[in-house]
Amino acid sequence: MITRRAKAERRCENCDEPLTPATVDVYRKRAKRHVLFERVPALVCRACGHRLFEADAIEMMEERLNQKNGQRRTASLLVYNAR
């Protein structure tokens, strides 16, 4: 969990601006599976958009990617060829 003290101390590794707690959507592709994680806690730089995830959020996403079953829903995905 991101604490109040950690919020004030953390700065962006790209531009050195302060990081702000937020929830973000995270897209991952593993093999031929496309996965969207919604409302993942992160620290976000408002200047450059860099996102920093705590270890527990990363572990949660990895566990869910490796699960055969679990709470999820499916959605259609439009695919466009840019060529």
Summary of the structure (lengths in Angstrom):
residues: 83
radius of gyration: 15.4
end to end distance: 43.5
largest distance: 48.5
contacts: 166
relative contact order: 0.20
helix: 22%
strand: 35%
